Amino acid sequence: MKYRTLALLNTRTLSIPISTDQITSLQSLITYLKEHSPFYREILTNIHPENIRNATDLAGLPLTTKEDLQKQGQDFLCVPRTDIIEYTSTSGTLGSPVTVPLTEKDLQRLAENEYGSFVCADGKPADVYQLMLTLDRQFMAGMAYYSGIRKLGAGLIRLGPGVPSLQWETIGRLQPTAIVAVPSFIVKLIQYAEEHHIDIHSSSVRKAICIGENIRNPDFTLNIIGRKIKEAWNIDLYSTYASTEMQTAFTECGQGRGGHLQENLLIAEILDDQNQPVGPRTPGELTITTLRVEGMPLLRYKTGDICMFFDEPCACGRHSIRLSPILGRKAQMIKFKGTTLYPPALFDLLNEMEEVKDYVVEVYSNEWGLDEVLLHILPKEATEECHGKIKAYLQARLRVSPHVRYVEAPELHKMQFPEASRKIIKFIDKRK
Ligand SMILES: [Zn+2]
């Protein structure tokens, strides 16, 4: 008996807990996949849903990778083509884009997911959200926010990305209470307001849902971008993280202590390099199993995103686990002269430097096949003094200096916004 308790405790502390409702949903998912998915039918031949009863059984199921999706996308589809309503797509930051088709039921699930997200981020029917992002180009998130806010019964202003002048003019005219935007764009909005004498403190905006970039450090304190926003504009910030493949978001509550898992929509695992579950507060790869997805459900899909989970109850009253900010993409890990780092850590460093107006980080392989880092930097001033300051700062913070190339605004803009890109490019991977 003593033994048994110990084993139970071990499972609880070693991996993300899985509820009985999730197990039931997982069993139905396996039955569904074996029936409808050509890809999973093959790899689940010897798996019987009734034998999956806990986290350990889950850990014994086969994994799915991004490569599987890129190579055999069609084989993941569980419904006839005529049932597909929306064809969404990943941005293709890493390799070829993946198409994720959604049925009517999937679109409803997506709306329910974002409804849950916005409620978690203190959203109310009386709120009015200004969406500073695209709803086009097969971008799932834009559509998800839109349908989630509709379900919440709040107001919507679909303004699209960029153009600070138009954003401010609309804020003045339609008085939104909240904005949904990329954090670095919020910094640009603030800069624009300062340059054009717009009093941001008297604006109607009270909160921002921050998408696409981190606003916090792994210990949940605000990172440089988060601080820049908060110091200039006292609005509430909520971070949200999602991906097209998982069709589900992790969103922060008012406590700002990580994105809450929506247990009825997703099973989450954090795995180490040997695909074994890691405990709380330990970095690993987020691996997800979608629940209640009809068109293209995924079983134990390795997202490539590195993060940690936290299982102590949140002060907001929710008991679901929370995810740390994404530390980086696994494939983007840089082995740099004896240290390993992820691009977001370099972004933080560059964001902090007053002398750096903007940048693109490039990584490439040198003649020995090792990673080299090249920073394309738009300096505040094109002077020797400014360049010297940047160099000294990088040396102090990184111990080894990356290559630096100073560029002018038009060239950098071209690098950041290549044709057909849906979002701003801050990282270029030229490694072989
Ligand atoms: Zn909470």
Residues whose N, C-alpha, C, O or C-beta is under 5 A from the ligand:
A	BS01	ZN	C253 Q255 C314 C316 R318
